[in-house]
């Protein structure tokens, strides 16, 4: 069982920056994939950014150039650095981990990000 705990969500003005953190209970260096997803009211959950055990990263087109995913294998933490935030970035952001290629998927409880003036 993997536990994921997000933190860092806040109210921020448009154009501002925020860093989200995800603390995992296991060794993330062994996880097949970790990433960040978000869900806005009335919308489906969508992938924002992921990284795989092989080191490749993937970003949604809507956040490319503005968001950066990173990790600290020693602290077992993943991060999402967000800049040039827009009101449409407002959502609950979730940390996700897939332990193996074939399954073992876990979610955090989510952290609210609100972009508003």
C-alpha positions in Angstrom: 0.0 0.0 0.0 1.4 3.4 -1.0 0.3 6.6 0.7 0.6 9.9 -1.1 0.2 13.2 0.6 0.0 16.5 -1.3 0.7 19.9 0.0 1.3 23.4 -1.2 -2.1 24.3 -2.7 -3.1 27.9 -2.1 -4.9 31.0 -3.5 -2.6 32.8 -5.9 -3.0 35.7 -8.3 -2.9 35.3 -12.1 0.7 35.3 -13.2 1.9 34.0 -9.9 3.8 30.9 -9.0 3.3 27.9 -6.7 5.0 24.7 -5.9 3.1 21.6 -5.0 4.8 18.7 -3.1 3.9 15.1 -2.9 5.3 12.9 -0.1 5.2 9.1 -0.8 5.4 6.4 1.8 7.6 4.2 -0.3 10.7 4.4 -2.4 9.7 6.5 -5.5 12.9 5.5 -7.3 11.3 2.1 -7.8 7.9 3.3 -9.0 7.2 2.8 -12.7 5.6 6.3 -13.0 4.6 9.3 -10.9 2.7 12.3 -11.8 0.3 15.1 -11.2 -3.3 15.3 -12.3 -6.0 17.9 -11.8 -9.7 18.1 -11.7 -11.7 21.3 -12.1 -15.3 21.6 -11.1 -17.6 19.9 -13.6 -14.6 18.5 -15.6 -12.9 15.2 -15.8 -9.6 14.6 -14.1 -6.7 15.3 -16.5 -3.0 14.5 -16.6 -0.8 17.4 -16.1 2.7 16.0 -15.9 4.4 12.7 -15.3 7.8 11.1 -15.1 8.7 7.5 -15.5 11.3 5.3 -13.9 13.3 5.6 -17.2 13.5 9.4 -16.7 11.2 10.6 -19.4 8.7 13.3 -18.7 5.4 14.2 -20.3 3.3 17.4 -20.0 -0.2 18.4 -21.0 -0.1 20.9 -23.8 -1.9 23.4 -21.6 1.0 23.6 -19.1 4.1 23.1 -21.3 6.6 25.8 -20.6 4.8 26.9 -17.4 4.9 23.8 -15.2 7.9 21.6 -14.3 7.7 18.2 -12.6 10.6 17.0 -10.5 11.5 14.5 -7.8 13.8 13.9 -4.9 14.5 10.2 -4.6 16.2 10.6 -1.3 13.2 12.3 0.3 10.7 10.3 -1.7 9.0 13.4 -2.9 7.7 14.7 -6.2 7.1 18.3 -7.0 5.2 20.4 -9.4 6.5 23.9 -9.9 3.9 26.1 -11.5 4.5 29.5 -12.9 2.5 32.0 -15.0 -0.6 30.7 -13.4 -3.9 31.4 -15.1 -7.5 31.3 -13.7 -8.1 28.1 -15.8 -5.4 26.4 -13.7 -7.8 26.4 -10.8 -8.5 22.9 -9.8 -7.8 20.2 -7.2 -4.4 18.8 -7.9 -3.7 15.1 -7.3 -0.5 13.2 -7.0 -0.5 9.8 -8.6 1.9 6.8 -8.5 1.9 3.7 -10.5 4.1 1.2 -8.9 4.5 -1.2 -11.8 3.8 -1.0 -15.5 0.9 -3.4 -15.0 -0.8 -1.8 -12.0 -0.6 -0.8 -8.4 -2.0 2.7 -8.9 -2.4 5.1 -6.0 -3.8 8.6 -5.5 -3.3 11.3 -2.9 -6.2 13.2 -1.3 -5.7 16.3 -3.5 -4.7 19.9 -2.8 -6.7 22.9 -3.9 -5.1 25.5 -6.2 -7.1 28.6 -6.9 -5.9 31.3 -9.3 -7.9 34.5 -8.9 -7.4 38.2 -8.4 
